[in-house]
Amino acid sequence: MMTDPIADMLTRIRNAVSVERPNVEMPISKVKSNLADVLKREGYIWDWKAEAGEPVGQLQIDLKYGPSGEKVIRHVKRVSKPGRRVYSSARDLRPVLNGLGISIVSTSKGLLSDREARQQKVGGEVLCEIW
């Protein structure tokens, strides 16, 4: 039984990047597809797609690497956990590594990067940090 599907997704991405896999698959959910959409908008992955399957569909994420094979995603950290939720207002959202990384925030307007949340002046639950 999996208690934290977001942590499972981030761990699968972290493990796939560490062995330089071109893509990674996981069970799909609405939150995971929205998280993959934020990663695509911010340029951390090439693309993602949903594949039908029995009993659960699969989410396939195409990972991104630099021209000489350097990793685009170097660090993935789960901030808000089931045992300790972390919330932040738009004013308190600070840039990760002076803007080199992103935080993904679950807001009333959906999942947004920290930059988008500051622009729209909405806060929420800080799910993870990626750089």
N, C-alpha and C positions, 0 to 999 in steps of 0.2 A: 504494500500500500504506500503510495507516494503522498506525502503531506505538503510538499512545497513544489508545485510544478514549475514555477518560475526559476527556482534554484536549479532544478533538474535541467531546464533549457539552457541556463547560463553555464552549467557544468559541461553539458554536451558541446557547446560552442567552444569553451575553454580547452577541452580535451582535443577536439578536432583541429583547432588552430595549433596546438602544441605539436601535433604530428603532421601538420601541413596537409590536411585533407581538403579536397576541393569543395566538398559540401557535407552537410550533416542533416540527418533526419530525426524527427521526434513526433510523438503524438500531437495532433493539432488541437488548439482551443482558440477562442476569440482573443484572449489576453496575449497568448504567444504570437498570433498573427499580427496583432497591433504592435507588439514589441519588435517583431521583425520589420514591420513597416517603418518604425522610428529609426532602426539601425540602417535601413536602406536610405531614408531621407537624409541622414547624417553622414552617409558615405562609408559606413563600416562593413557593409556586405554588398555584393553585386545585386542579388535579387532573391526572392523567396517565392515559393508556390505551394499551393495546397493540392494534395493528391488524395483521391477517394480511396477508401480501404475498408476492410471488415475487421473487427467491429468499429474501429476508429480510424479516421483519416490521418494522413501523415503530412507534416510540414517539412518541406525541404528548403534549406537555406544554402545558397551559393556563397561561400566565403571569399573574401577579397584579400589579395596579396599584392605587394608592390612589384615593379618591373623586374627586379632582381630577386624576387621571392621573399622580401621582408614582410613581416606580419603587420597588418593594419590594426588588428585587435591584439593588444599586448597584455592587457589586464582587464579582468572582469570581476567585479566585487558586488555581492548582494548586500544592500544596505538595510532595507526593511525586511525583517524576518517574521515568521508566524509568532514567535515568542516575544518579539520586540518590534513594534511598528514605529517607523520614523516618519514624521510629517514635517513639512516646511512651508512657510508662506512664500509668496513670490519675492518679497524683499530679502528673505534669508537664504534664498538659493544662490550659492556662490559657484563661480566657474570651477570646473575640475581641471587641475593642472594649468591654471591661468588660461583656460579656453582650449587647451589641447585635447581634453576629454569631455565626456558628457555624462550627465545624470539623467536617468529616465524617470519621469514623474507621472504618477497616475492622478489625473485631475478630473474635474467635472466635465471638461471638454475632451476627455479621452487621454490616451498616453501621449505625452509630449516630452521633448528633450528639455533640459533646464533652460536653454536659450529661448526656445519657443514659449515656455511657461512664463519667463520673465517678460517677454514681449507682450503676451496676452494678459499679464498681471494676474495669474492664477497660481495657487499653490496646491499641494496635495501630498500624497504618500511617495516618498523617494524610494523607488524600487531597486535601482542598481546604479553603479558607476562603471563606465567603460572608457578606456584609453589605450 
